[in-house]
Amino acid sequence: HAARTARHCGAAHHTGSSRSQNLDSENISSLCSNSLLAMIHSALPALLHVAATPRAAPELALASHAADAAALFGNMQGTAALLTGGLVPLASFAGPKPQSSDSPNTARLKRLHMLVAWTSLVSELTAIMYATIARNVLLEAAVPHTHSLKELLLRGEYALAWTGVNSHFLFGLLGFVSTVSLNAWLSFGCNCAGGRIGPALACGASSALLLMLSVVNSAVGKGDAQSVQHLPSHLGLFQRYAFLLLAEVFVRRKMLIGIAIALSAVAVVQGALWVVQVPGD
């Protein structure tokens, strides 16, 4: 009996020790899990902040970009001169001539063709002037050092010249394609032996026009290493150019630019009235 009692007590003591060890293991595991969760919870905001913070642009050293800027203005100068050569005949002797037998709509299209061709020609000549003068000044005068070429052309003292040459070149290019479409429509839009090829030619030119606008939108939105960029479309380019012109008038008091803006506004209004108001309509 005494031996059975001793064995029973020993078994109870062994069972109690096993339960105690199991409880200690569970407590240690629970403490480790809680500590790990607390560490993750405390470190998570810092990790999210690092992931959300954009990388700073690398700081570039100041350098002279006059030669590169002059080369870019030279590229625009040559291309604008090429378009000018194609616009001269369209704005003068090669354009569609008005006739007394023209319907009112045909007369309007011919007038619109003349107005667009003439405006595009003047715009390309302005782009050539901007590029020529800016290129000469870049090669002759002292140019301040900047972090990047784009900073010199978009934020520096050549911002007006660079924005102006691009705006006038783009405006003239779009006008040139528009005159090609109008010329094709007026020349071959009627029923003739070869069929109505005019609408096909006009649609093809319009397709090229939309593709050009897409290319321009992609180009003007690109920034450099310092995140210097235009507004994200060709409309932003024109808006920036208009803002710089107005700043020249009202801030720097350049009255010739103000008079030029006023005369261009008068020309636009008079040209629109001339296109719309057709005698006999």
C-alpha positions as CSV (number, residue, x, y, z in Angstrom):
1,H,0.0,0.0,0.0
2,A,2.8,2.4,0.9
3,A,4.5,1.5,-2.4
4,R,1.4,2.2,-4.4
5,T,1.0,5.6,-2.7
6,A,4.6,6.5,-3.5
7,R,4.2,5.6,-7.2
8,H,1.0,7.6,-7.3
9,C,2.6,10.7,-5.8
10,G,5.6,10.3,-8.2
11,A,3.3,10.2,-11.2
12,A,1.3,13.2,-10.0
13,H,4.6,15.1,-9.5
14,H,5.7,14.1,-13.0
15,T,2.4,15.2,-14.5
16,G,2.6,18.6,-12.7
17,S,6.1,19.2,-13.9
18,S,5.1,18.4,-17.5
19,R,2.1,20.8,-17.3
20,S,4.4,23.5,-15.8
21,Q,6.9,23.1,-18.6
22,N,4.1,23.3,-21.3
23,L,2.8,26.5,-19.7
24,D,6.2,28.0,-19.6
25,S,6.7,27.2,-23.3
26,E,3.4,28.7,-24.2
27,N,4.1,31.8,-22.3
28,I,7.5,32.2,-24.0
29,S,6.0,31.7,-27.4
30,S,3.3,34.2,-26.7
31,L,5.8,36.8,-25.4
32,C,8.0,36.3,-28.5
33,S,5.0,36.8,-30.9
34,N,3.8,39.9,-29.1
35,S,7.3,41.4,-29.2
36,L,7.6,40.7,-32.9
37,L,4.2,42.2,-33.7
38,A,5.1,45.3,-31.6
39,M,8.4,45.7,-33.5
40,I,6.6,45.4,-36.9
41,H,3.9,47.8,-35.8
42,S,6.5,50.4,-34.7
43,A,8.6,50.0,-37.9
44,L,5.7,50.0,-40.4
45,P,5.1,53.8,-40.5
46,A,8.8,54.5,-41.1
47,L,8.9,51.9,-43.9
48,L,5.8,53.4,-45.5
49,H,7.3,56.9,-45.3
50,V,10.5,55.8,-47.0
51,A,8.5,54.0,-49.8
52,A,6.2,57.1,-50.3
53,T,9.0,59.6,-50.3
54,P,10.2,60.3,-54.0
55,R,13.8,60.2,-54.7
56,A,15.4,63.6,-54.9
57,A,16.8,64.6,-58.3
58,P,20.6,64.5,-58.5
59,E,22.2,67.8,-58.1
60,L,24.2,68.6,-61.2
61,A,27.1,71.0,-61.3
62,L,26.9,74.4,-62.9
63,A,28.2,74.4,-66.5
64,S,28.0,76.3,-69.7
65,H,25.4,75.0,-72.2
66,A,25.7,77.8,-74.7
67,A,27.0,75.6,-77.5
68,D,24.3,73.0,-77.1
69,A,21.6,75.6,-76.9
70,A,22.9,77.3,-80.1
71,A,22.8,73.9,-81.8
72,L,19.2,73.4,-80.9
73,F,18.3,76.9,-82.1
74,G,20.1,76.0,-85.4
75,N,18.0,72.9,-85.8
76,M,14.8,74.9,-85.4
77,Q,16.1,77.5,-87.8
78,G,16.7,75.1,-90.6
79,T,13.4,73.2,-90.2
80,A,11.4,76.4,-90.1
81,A,13.1,77.7,-93.2
82,L,12.2,74.4,-95.0
83,L,8.5,74.9,-94.1
84,T,8.7,78.5,-95.2
85,G,9.7,77.5,-98.6
86,G,6.6,75.3,-98.9
87,L,4.3,78.0,-97.5
88,V,5.4,80.8,-99.9
89,P,3.6,79.4,-103.0
90,L,0.5,78.3,-101.0
91,A,0.2,81.8,-99.6
92,S,0.6,83.5,-103.0
93,F,0.4,82.2,-106.5
94,A,-0.3,78.4,-105.9
95,G,-3.4,78.8,-103.7
96,P,-6.9,78.2,-105.0
97,K,-8.2,81.3,-106.8
98,P,-11.7,82.7,-106.0
99,Q,-14.2,82.6,-108.9
100,S,-17.5,84.2,-109.5
101,S,-19.1,80.8,-109.9
102,D,-18.1,79.6,-106.4
103,S,-20.8,78.7,-104.0
104,P,-20.7,80.5,-100.6
105,N,-19.2,77.5,-98.8
106,T,-16.5,77.1,-101.5
107,A,-15.7,80.8,-101.3
108,R,-15.3,80.5,-97.5
109,L,-13.0,77.5,-97.8
110,K,-10.8,79.4,-100.3
111,R,-10.7,82.4,-98.1
112,L,-9.9,80.2,-95.1
113,H,-7.1,78.6,-97.1
114,M,-5.6,82.0,-97.9
115,L,-5.8,83.1,-94.3
116,V,-4.3,80.0,-92.8
117,A,-1.5,79.8,-95.3
118,W,-0.6,83.5,-94.8
119,T,-0.7,83.2,-91.0
120,S,1.5,80.0,-91.1
121,L,4.0,81.7,-93.3
122,V,4.3,84.7,-91.0
123,S,4.6,82.4,-88.0
124,E,7.4,80.4,-89.5
125,L,9.3,83.6,-90.4
126,T,8.9,84.7,-86.7
127,A,10.3,81.3,-85.7
128,I,13.3,81.8,-88.0
129,M,13.9,85.3,-86.5
130,Y,13.8,84.0,-82.9
131,A,16.2,81.2,-83.7
132,T,18.6,83.3,-85.7
133,I,18.9,86.1,-83.1
134,A,19.1,83.7,-80.2
135,R,21.8,81.6,-81.9
136,N,23.9,84.6,-82.6
137,V,23.6,85.9,-79.0
138,L,24.5,82.5,-77.6
139,L,27.7,82.4,-79.6
140,E,28.7,86.1,-79.1
141,A,27.6,87.1,-75.5
142,A,28.4,85.6,-72.1
143,V,25.8,83.0,-71.1
144,P,25.2,82.3,-67.4
145,H,26.0,78.8,-66.2
146,T,23.1,76.5,-65.4
147,H,22.6,73.0,-64.0
148,S,21.2,71.7,-67.3
149,L,20.5,72.7,-70.8
150,K,16.7,72.6,-70.3
151,E,17.0,74.9,-67.3
152,L,18.8,77.5,-69.6
153,L,16.1,77.2,-72.3
154,L,13.0,77.1,-70.0
155,R,13.9,79.0,-66.9
156,G,16.8,81.2,-67.9
157,E,17.1,84.3,-70.0
158,Y,16.4,82.3,-73.2
159,A,13.0,81.0,-72.1
160,L,11.1,83.5,-74.3
161,A,13.2,82.8,-77.4
162,W,13.0,79.0,-77.0
163,T,9.3,78.9,-76.2
164,G,8.6,81.4,-79.0
165,V,10.5,79.5,-81.6
166,N,8.8,76.2,-80.7
167,S,5.3,77.8,-80.5
168,H,5.7,79.6,-83.9
169,F,7.2,76.6,-85.6
170,L,4.4,74.3,-84.3
171,F,1.7,76.8,-85.3
172,G,3.2,77.1,-88.8
173,L,3.5,73.4,-89.1
174,L,-0.1,72.8,-88.1
175,G,-1.2,75.5,-90.5
176,F,0.8,74.0,-93.3
177,V,-0.9,70.6,-92.9
178,S,-4.2,72.4,-92.7
179,T,-3.7,74.2,-96.0
180,V,-2.7,70.9,-97.6
181,S,-6.0,69.4,-96.5
182,L,-8.0,72.4,-97.7
183,N,-6.2,72.5,-101.0
184,A,-6.9,68.8,-101.6
185,W,-10.5,69.2,-100.7
186,L,-11.0,72.3,-103.0
187,S,-9.1,70.7,-105.9
188,F,-10.5,67.2,-105.8
189,G,-13.5,67.3,-103.6
190,C,-16.0,67.5,-106.4
191,N,-17.4,64.7,-108.5
192,C,-14.9,64.2,-111.3
193,A,-13.7,61.4,-113.6
194,G,-11.2,60.1,-111.0
195,G,-13.8,60.0,-108.2
196,R,-14.0,61.9,-104.9
197,I,-10.3,61.6,-103.8
198,G,-10.4,65.0,-102.0
199,P,-12.0,63.6,-98.8
200,A,-9.4,60.8,-98.7
201,L,-6.5,63.2,-99.0
202,A,-8.0,65.6,-96.5
203,C,-8.5,62.7,-94.0
204,G,-5.0,61.5,-94.5
205,A,-3.6,65.0,-93.8
206,S,-5.8,65.4,-90.8
207,S,-4.5,62.0,-89.5
208,A,-1.0,63.2,-89.8
209,L,-1.9,66.4,-88.0
210,L,-3.3,64.5,-85.0
211,L,-0.3,62.3,-84.9
212,M,2.0,65.4,-84.8
213,L,0.0,66.8,-81.9
214,S,0.4,63.5,-80.0
215,V,4.2,63.6,-80.6
216,V,4.4,67.2,-79.4
217,N,2.4,66.4,-76.3
218,S,4.8,63.6,-75.4
219,A,7.8,65.7,-76.0
220,V,6.9,68.8,-74.1
221,G,6.0,66.8,-70.9
222,K,9.4,65.3,-70.5
223,G,11.6,66.7,-67.8
224,D,15.4,66.6,-67.3
225,A,17.3,65.4,-64.2
226,Q,16.2,68.6,-62.4
227,S,12.5,68.0,-63.3
228,V,12.5,71.0,-65.6
229,Q,9.7,70.6,-68.1
230,H,7.0,72.4,-70.0
231,L,3.3,72.1,-69.2
232,P,2.1,68.6,-70.2
233,S,0.7,69.5,-73.7
234,H,1.1,71.8,-76.7
235,L,-1.6,74.0,-75.3
236,G,0.7,74.5,-72.3
237,L,3.4,75.5,-74.6
238,F,1.3,78.2,-76.2
239,Q,0.1,79.3,-72.7
240,R,3.7,79.6,-71.5
241,Y,4.6,81.7,-74.5
242,A,1.7,84.0,-74.1
243,F,2.5,84.5,-70.4
244,L,6.1,85.3,-71.3
245,L,5.0,87.8,-73.9
246,L,2.7,89.6,-71.5
247,A,5.4,89.7,-68.9
248,E,7.7,91.4,-71.4
249,V,5.0,94.0,-72.0
250,F,3.8,94.7,-68.5
251,V,6.9,94.0,-66.5
252,R,9.8,95.0,-68.8
253,R,7.7,97.7,-70.6
254,K,8.6,96.5,-74.1
255,M,6.0,98.5,-76.1
256,L,6.8,97.0,-79.5
257,I,5.7,93.6,-78.3
258,G,2.5,95.2,-76.9
259,I,1.8,96.9,-80.3
260,A,2.5,93.6,-82.1
261,I,0.0,91.7,-79.9
262,A,-2.7,94.4,-80.5
263,L,-2.2,94.3,-84.3
264,S,-2.3,90.5,-84.3
265,A,-5.6,90.6,-82.4
266,V,-7.0,93.0,-85.0
267,A,-5.8,90.8,-87.8
268,V,-7.4,87.7,-86.3
269,V,-10.8,89.5,-85.9
270,Q,-10.7,91.0,-89.4
271,G,-9.6,87.7,-91.0
272,A,-12.4,85.8,-89.3
273,L,-15.0,88.4,-90.5
274,W,-13.6,88.2,-94.0
275,V,-13.9,84.4,-94.1
276,V,-17.5,84.4,-92.7
277,Q,-19.0,87.3,-94.5
278,V,-19.2,86.1,-98.1
279,P,-21.1,88.4,-100.6
280,G,-24.2,86.8,-102.0
281,D,-24.7,84.4,-99.1
